[in-house]
């Protein structure tokens, strides 16, 4: 039986990720669920000791699977990569066998991929016939009163640094080039790149009036998203792209790539462009040559596609408004709403206690 308090609450040991994608588990947990947050060295020691005494309280691991002999556990994940140190390891039969053993330690109640794309990578590499696998989508929630600005003048790009090539992998070069080409036609708009472009590109962008840098998260939620008209993330590496979901909650219309789960999450509430390469292939295997592919950019065809989508969304108020309304509705409806996510998680926890 999963541990329950005298008040009928279900207690769950939560091994939280630092990424804000999982913050809603703490700020808005499922009704009747009390999370006990475990972290750091003490969290690891507690996991080992509680396994020795066969503690029946469920453990929930965020975006990973910890070795949990003697414990009942669930884990959510962005992709099967959480079972491996490197993408190359995923092609090594011995490392795959080791990953398989990880899901066989303790008692795995369920694996909870965040998207259908993530689920496909899981079933592609591991034997899950004896493991419950259920997609539970990520969501966004804020306790802050949302005050929509009557003026939506921001075009936004979030994330990535040239130092680890994530700026390039998220399509930052092509986004920057597309804006430089059309900015004179849209001088009433502000272009924000909350990222770290290569120094030479950063200087060129600043001279053209592009705002570069980072803002505190609270400012992003209370000042930036409410004024954002379009968020552009033609990522060739992201599995979720959480900033897109956050922005959609506020009614910002996304332009994303067709990589991994991006179209799945955006649905009919945004625009999709074709990625010239990707960290994940369509057959749910990793692209080991991704960095070499990326070095061939920037990709002109991607820049042209972004130009077309930006022209549409910045010049056609009717189109933008329809998509903006769809964004807000999508983030407040199943399967992306907070209520649906919590209902699904509560059901998993209840089934664990049956």
NORRA-V607907 format. One record per pair of residues at least 4 apart in sequence whose ideal C-beta (glycine too) atoms are under 8 Angstrom apart, sorted by the first residue. I is the first residue (numbers start at 1). J is the second residue. D is the distance in Angstrom with one decimal. If there is no record, write none. Layout:
I,J,D
I,J,D
This chain:
1,56,5.6
1,353,5.4
2,10,6.0
2,11,7.8
2,12,7.8
2,56,6.3
2,57,6.6
2,58,4.8
2,72,7.0
2,349,6.4
2,352,4.9
2,353,3.8
3,10,7.4
3,11,4.6
3,55,7.7
3,56,5.9
3,57,3.8
3,58,7.4
4,8,6.1
4,9,6.2
4,10,5.5
4,11,6.7
4,353,7.1
5,9,4.4
5,11,6.2
5,34,6.7
8,32,6.6
9,32,5.5
9,33,6.7
9,34,4.7
10,32,6.2
10,33,5.1
10,34,7.1
10,58,7.6
10,346,7.7
10,349,5.0
10,350,7.3
10,353,7.0
11,34,5.2
11,36,6.2
11,57,5.5
11,58,8.0
12,33,6.2
12,34,7.3
12,35,5.4
12,36,7.0
12,57,7.0
12,58,5.0
12,59,7.2
12,60,5.2
12,349,6.4
13,35,7.9
13,36,5.3
13,38,5.2
13,46,7.7
13,47,7.8
13,50,7.6
13,57,5.8
13,58,7.1
13,59,4.4
13,60,7.0
14,25,6.5
14,26,7.8
14,35,4.1
14,36,6.5
14,37,5.2
14,38,6.7
14,59,8.0
14,60,5.2
14,62,7.3
15,38,5.5
15,39,7.2
15,43,6.4
15,47,7.8
15,59,6.7
15,60,6.9
15,61,4.8
15,62,6.1
15,64,7.8
15,66,6.4
16,22,5.8
16,25,6.9
16,26,6.9
16,37,5.7
16,39,6.7
16,62,5.3
17,21,7.1
17,22,4.8
17,62,4.0
17,63,4.7
17,64,7.5
19,63,7.1
19,242,7.2
20,217,7.1
20,242,6.6
21,63,7.8
21,138,5.4
21,240,6.4
21,242,4.6
22,26,7.9
22,62,4.7
22,63,7.2
22,76,7.9
23,27,5.8
24,28,5.1
24,139,5.9
24,140,6.9
24,141,4.6
24,338,6.4
24,341,7.5
25,29,5.9
25,35,6.4
25,60,7.9
25,62,7.4
26,35,6.7
26,37,7.2
27,141,6.2
27,143,6.7
28,141,4.6
28,338,5.7
28,342,7.2
29,33,5.1
29,34,7.5
29,35,5.7
29,342,7.2
30,342,3.9
30,343,7.3
30,345,5.0
30,346,4.1
30,349,7.4
31,342,6.7
31,346,6.8
32,346,6.7
33,345,7.3
33,346,6.3
33,349,6.3
35,60,7.6
36,57,8.0
38,42,7.6
38,43,3.6
38,46,5.7
38,47,6.9
38,59,7.9
39,43,4.6
40,44,7.4
41,45,6.3
42,46,6.0
43,47,6.5
44,48,6.7
44,66,7.7
45,49,6.1
46,50,5.8
47,51,6.4
47,59,7.0
47,66,6.2
47,68,6.2
47,71,6.9
48,52,6.9
49,53,7.0
50,55,4.0
50,57,7.5
50,70,7.5
50,71,6.3
51,55,7.3
51,68,6.1
51,69,4.9
51,70,3.2
51,71,4.9
51,106,6.7
52,70,6.2
53,70,7.7
54,70,5.1
54,71,8.0
55,70,7.7
55,71,6.7
56,72,6.6
57,72,7.8
58,72,5.2
58,73,6.7
58,74,6.7
58,109,6.6
58,349,6.3
58,352,5.4
59,66,7.8
59,68,6.0
59,71,5.3
59,72,7.0
59,73,4.3
59,74,7.6
60,73,7.2
60,74,5.3
60,75,7.4
60,76,7.7
61,65,5.8
61,66,5.4
61,68,7.9
61,73,6.3
61,74,7.3
61,75,4.1
61,76,7.6
62,75,7.8
62,76,6.1
63,75,8.0
63,76,6.3
63,77,5.7
63,78,5.9
63,82,6.0
64,75,6.6
64,77,7.0
64,82,4.6
65,73,7.9
65,75,4.7
65,77,7.6
65,82,6.3
65,83,6.3
65,102,5.2
65,103,6.5
66,73,7.9
67,102,6.7
67,105,5.4
68,73,4.9
68,105,5.8
68,106,4.0
69,105,5.2
69,106,5.5
70,106,5.9
71,106,4.4
71,107,7.2
72,106,6.6
72,107,4.6
72,109,5.5
72,352,6.3
73,106,5.7
73,107,7.1
73,108,6.2
73,109,6.5
74,108,7.5
74,109,5.0
74,110,4.8
74,111,7.3
74,112,6.0
74,348,6.2
74,349,8.0
74,352,7.3
75,82,7.8
75,108,7.7
75,111,5.9
75,112,6.7
76,111,8.0
76,112,4.1
76,113,7.2
76,114,6.1
76,136,6.7
77,82,4.7
77,111,6.9
77,112,7.3
77,113,5.6
77,114,6.9
77,118,6.1
77,122,7.2
78,82,7.1
78,113,7.9
78,114,5.7
78,115,8.0
78,118,5.8
78,239,4.2
78,240,5.8
79,113,7.7
79,117,7.7
79,118,5.0
79,121,4.7
79,122,7.6
79,239,5.2
79,260,7.7
79,280,7.3
80,84,7.5
80,90,7.2
80,99,7.7
80,118,7.6
80,121,4.2
80,122,4.7
80,124,7.1
80,125,5.0
80,126,6.5
81,87,6.8
81,90,7.2
81,121,7.4
81,286,7.4
83,99,3.7
83,102,5.9
83,103,7.7
83,125,7.8
83,126,7.2
84,89,4.2
84,90,5.2
84,95,6.1
84,99,6.1
85,89,5.5
86,90,7.9
87,279,7.7
87,286,4.0
87,288,6.1
88,92,7.1
88,288,6.1
89,95,4.0
90,95,7.1
90,96,7.0
90,125,6.1
90,285,7.5
90,286,5.7
91,286,7.9
91,288,7.2
92,96,6.6
93,97,6.3
94,98,6.5
95,99,6.5
96,100,6.5
96,125,6.0
96,126,7.4
97,101,6.8
98,102,7.0
99,103,7.5
99,125,7.2
99,126,6.2
100,104,6.7
100,126,5.6
100,127,6.2
101,105,6.8
103,108,5.3
103,111,6.9
103,126,6.6
103,128,7.7
103,131,6.1
104,108,7.3
108,131,5.5
108,132,8.0
109,132,6.9
109,348,7.1
109,351,7.5
109,352,4.5
110,131,7.5
110,132,4.3
110,133,7.1
110,134,5.7
110,348,5.4
110,351,7.8
110,352,7.7
111,122,6.4
111,128,6.8
111,131,5.8
111,132,7.2
111,133,5.0
111,134,7.7
112,133,7.9
112,134,5.8
112,135,7.4
112,136,4.8
112,348,7.0
113,118,3.6
113,119,4.2
113,121,7.9
113,122,5.6
113,133,6.8
113,135,5.5
113,136,8.0
114,118,5.3
114,135,7.3
114,136,7.1
114,137,6.3
114,138,5.3
114,239,7.6
114,240,6.1
114,261,7.6
115,119,7.1
115,135,6.4
115,137,6.7
115,239,7.4
115,240,7.1
115,260,7.8
115,261,3.8
115,264,5.5
115,265,6.7
116,120,6.5
116,135,5.8
116,261,7.1
116,264,6.0
117,121,7.1
117,239,7.2
117,260,4.9
117,261,3.8
117,264,6.0
117,280,7.7
117,284,7.5
118,122,6.5
118,135,7.5
118,239,6.5
118,261,6.6
119,123,6.3
119,133,6.1
119,135,5.4
120,124,5.9
120,284,4.3
121,125,6.6
121,280,7.2
121,284,4.7
122,126,6.0
122,128,6.3
122,133,6.5
123,128,5.6
123,133,7.0
124,283,7.5
124,284,4.3
124,285,6.7
128,133,5.2
134,344,7.3
134,348,6.7
135,335,7.9
136,341,6.1
136,344,4.8
136,345,6.3
136,348,7.6
137,265,7.6
137,335,4.6
137,336,5.3
137,340,7.7
137,341,6.5
138,240,6.1
138,242,6.7
138,245,6.5
138,336,7.6
138,341,7.5
139,245,7.5
139,331,7.4
139,336,5.7
139,337,6.3
139,338,4.8
139,340,7.7
139,341,4.5
140,242,7.8
140,245,5.3
140,246,5.2
140,249,4.7
140,331,6.2
140,338,7.6
141,338,4.7
142,146,7.0
142,221,6.0
142,249,7.7
144,221,6.3
144,222,6.0
146,226,6.6
146,250,6.7
147,226,6.3
148,226,5.5
148,250,7.3
148,251,6.8
149,226,4.9
149,227,4.6
151,227,6.7
152,227,6.0
152,228,6.6
152,229,3.9
152,251,8.0
152,252,7.7
153,188,6.3
153,189,5.3
153,190,5.5
153,227,6.2
153,229,6.8
154,189,7.2
154,190,5.2
154,191,7.8
154,192,5.8
154,224,6.5
154,227,4.9
154,228,4.4
154,229,6.3
155,179,6.8
155,189,5.6
155,190,7.1
155,191,4.8
155,192,7.2
155,228,7.6
155,229,6.5
155,230,5.1
155,232,6.7
155,310,7.2
155,314,7.5
156,192,5.2
156,194,7.2
156,224,6.8
156,228,4.8
156,230,7.1
156,231,4.6
156,232,7.0
156,247,6.8
156,252,7.0
157,170,7.9
157,172,6.5
157,175,5.0
157,176,7.9
157,191,7.9
157,192,7.1
157,193,4.8
157,194,7.0
157,195,6.4
157,231,7.5
157,232,5.3
157,233,6.8
158,194,4.8
158,195,6.8
158,231,7.0
158,233,6.8
158,243,4.0
159,166,7.1
159,170,5.6
159,194,7.0
159,195,5.6
159,233,7.5
159,243,6.3
160,166,4.1
160,167,3.6
160,168,7.5
160,169,6.8
160,170,4.2
160,172,5.3
160,195,4.7
160,196,7.2
161,166,5.6
161,167,5.5
161,195,6.7
161,196,4.0
162,167,4.8
162,168,7.0
162,196,6.0
162,197,6.0
162,198,4.1
162,199,7.8
162,201,7.9
163,196,6.9
165,169,5.7
165,291,6.8
165,294,6.5
166,170,6.0
166,237,6.8
167,172,4.0
167,173,7.5
167,195,5.5
167,196,6.3
167,197,5.7
167,198,7.3
168,172,6.1
168,173,5.6
168,294,5.6
168,297,6.5
168,298,7.8
169,235,6.9
169,236,5.4
169,237,4.0
169,279,7.1
169,290,7.8
169,294,6.0
170,195,7.6
170,233,6.4
170,234,7.6
170,235,4.5
170,236,7.3
170,237,6.5
170,238,6.7
171,175,5.6
171,232,7.8
171,233,6.9
171,234,3.6
171,235,5.8
171,236,6.3
171,257,6.6
171,275,7.9
171,302,6.5
171,306,7.9
172,176,6.2
172,193,7.1
172,195,6.0
172,197,6.1
173,177,6.4
173,201,7.3
173,297,6.1
173,298,4.0
174,178,6.2
174,234,6.4
174,297,7.4
174,298,5.3
174,299,6.1
174,302,4.5
174,303,4.5
174,306,5.9
175,179,6.6
175,193,7.6
175,232,5.1
175,234,6.7
175,306,6.3
176,180,6.4
176,193,7.0
176,197,6.5
176,201,6.2
176,205,5.9
176,210,7.4
177,181,6.5
177,298,6.3
177,303,4.9
178,182,6.7
178,303,5.1
178,306,4.0
178,307,4.8
178,310,6.2
179,183,5.6
179,191,5.0
179,210,6.8
179,310,7.5
180,204,7.7
180,205,7.4
180,208,5.9
181,303,7.8
181,307,6.2
182,186,6.2
182,307,6.2
182,310,6.2
182,311,6.7
182,314,7.9
183,187,7.1
183,189,7.9
183,191,6.9
183,208,6.3
183,209,7.1
186,314,5.2
189,229,7.2
189,314,6.6
190,211,6.4
191,209,7.5
191,210,4.8
191,211,7.0
192,210,7.7
192,211,4.8
192,212,7.9
192,224,6.9
193,197,6.5
193,205,6.8
193,210,6.1
193,211,7.2
193,212,5.0
194,213,7.0
194,214,5.5
194,215,6.5
194,220,7.5
194,224,7.9
195,212,7.4
196,202,7.6
196,212,8.0
197,201,4.4
197,202,4.5
197,205,6.5
197,212,6.6
198,202,6.7
199,203,6.5
200,204,6.6
201,205,6.2
202,206,6.3
202,212,5.6
203,207,6.5
204,208,6.6
205,210,3.8
205,212,6.0
206,210,6.3
206,212,6.2
215,219,4.4
215,220,5.5
215,223,7.7
215,224,6.4
216,220,7.2
217,221,6.5
218,222,5.9
219,223,4.9
219,224,6.4
220,224,4.8
220,225,6.4
220,246,7.9
221,225,6.0
221,246,7.4
222,226,7.1
223,227,6.9
224,228,6.2
225,246,6.4
225,247,5.4
225,249,7.6
225,250,4.0
225,252,6.2
226,250,5.5
228,247,5.7
228,250,6.8
228,252,4.0
229,252,6.6
229,253,7.0
229,313,7.0
229,314,7.1
229,320,6.6
230,252,6.5
230,253,5.4
230,254,7.6
230,255,6.2
230,310,6.8
230,313,5.0
230,314,7.1
230,320,7.9
231,243,6.8
231,244,6.0
231,247,4.1
231,248,7.9
231,252,4.8
231,253,7.4
231,254,5.2
231,255,7.4
232,254,7.7
232,255,4.7
232,306,6.6
232,310,7.3
233,238,7.0
233,241,5.3
233,243,6.8
233,244,5.5
233,254,6.8
233,255,7.4
233,256,5.4
233,257,7.6
233,262,7.7
234,255,6.8
234,256,6.4
234,257,4.3
234,273,5.5
234,275,6.7
234,302,6.0
234,305,7.8
234,306,6.3
235,241,5.7
235,256,7.1
235,257,5.6
235,259,6.0
235,262,6.8
235,275,7.7
236,257,6.3
236,259,5.5
236,275,4.9
236,276,7.5
236,277,5.7
236,278,4.9
236,279,6.4
236,290,7.6
236,294,7.1
237,259,7.3
237,278,7.4
237,279,4.4
237,290,7.6
238,259,6.9
238,260,6.9
238,262,6.8
239,260,5.2
239,261,6.1
239,280,7.6
240,245,7.5
240,261,6.5
240,265,7.0
241,245,7.4
241,256,6.7
241,262,5.9
241,265,7.3
242,246,6.3
243,247,6.1
244,248,6.2
244,254,4.8
244,256,6.1
244,262,7.4
244,265,6.9
244,266,6.8
244,270,7.8
245,249,6.7
245,265,6.5
245,331,6.6
245,336,7.1
246,250,7.4
247,252,3.8
247,254,6.6
247,327,8.0
248,252,6.4
248,253,7.9
248,254,6.1
248,266,7.5
248,269,6.4
248,270,7.4
248,327,4.0
248,328,7.3
248,330,6.5
248,331,5.3
249,327,7.6
249,328,6.9
249,331,4.3
249,332,7.9
250,328,7.6
251,324,4.3
251,325,7.3
251,327,5.4
251,328,4.9
252,324,7.3
252,327,6.8
253,269,7.4
253,270,5.7
253,271,7.4
253,313,5.7
253,320,5.9
253,323,4.5
253,324,5.5
253,327,6.1
254,266,5.4
254,269,7.4
254,270,3.8
254,271,7.3
254,327,7.4
255,270,6.5
255,271,4.8
255,272,7.9
255,273,6.7
255,306,6.6
255,309,4.7
255,310,7.1
255,313,7.2
256,262,4.2
256,263,7.1
256,266,5.5
256,270,6.2
256,271,7.6
256,272,5.9
256,273,7.5
257,262,5.6
257,272,7.0
257,273,5.8
257,274,7.2
257,275,4.0
257,278,7.7
257,302,8.0
258,262,6.7
258,263,5.5
258,272,5.3
258,273,7.1
258,274,5.5
258,275,5.7
259,275,4.5
259,278,4.4
259,279,7.4
259,280,6.8
260,278,7.0
260,279,7.7
260,280,5.0
261,265,5.6
262,266,6.2
262,272,7.1
263,267,7.6
263,272,5.0
265,336,7.4
266,270,4.1
266,272,6.8
267,326,7.8
267,330,5.9
268,326,6.3
269,323,5.9
269,326,3.9
269,327,4.5
269,329,7.8
269,330,4.8
270,323,6.4
270,327,7.0
271,309,4.6
271,312,7.4
271,313,7.2
271,323,7.8
273,302,6.4
273,305,4.0
273,306,6.3
273,309,6.5
274,301,7.6
274,302,7.6
274,305,6.7
275,302,7.3
276,293,7.8
276,297,7.3
276,299,4.3
276,301,6.3
276,302,5.6
277,287,6.9
277,290,6.5
277,293,3.8
277,294,6.5
277,296,8.0
278,287,6.1
278,290,7.1
279,286,6.6
279,287,5.8
279,290,4.9
280,284,6.8
280,285,7.4
280,286,6.2
280,287,6.6
281,285,5.1
281,286,7.2
281,287,5.3
286,290,7.7
287,293,7.0
289,293,5.7
290,294,6.1
291,295,6.6
292,296,7.6
297,302,7.9
298,302,7.5
298,303,6.6
299,303,6.8
300,304,6.3
301,305,6.5
302,306,6.4
303,307,6.4
304,308,6.6
305,309,6.5
306,310,6.0
307,311,6.3
308,312,6.6
309,313,6.3
310,314,5.7
311,315,5.7
312,316,5.7
312,319,6.2
313,319,6.8
313,320,5.2
313,323,7.5
314,320,7.8
316,320,6.3
317,321,6.1
318,322,6.6
319,323,6.4
320,324,5.9
321,325,6.4
322,326,6.6
323,327,6.5
324,328,6.9
325,329,6.2
326,330,5.9
327,331,6.6
328,332,6.4
329,333,5.8
330,336,5.9
331,336,5.4
331,337,6.9
332,336,8.0
332,337,5.2
333,337,5.4
333,340,7.7
334,339,8.0
334,340,3.9
335,340,5.6
335,341,7.9
336,340,7.3
336,341,7.8
337,341,6.9
338,342,6.2
339,343,6.3
340,344,6.3
341,345,6.3
342,346,6.1
343,347,6.4
344,348,6.7
345,349,6.5
346,350,6.2
347,351,6.3
348,352,6.6
349,353,7.0
350,354,6.9
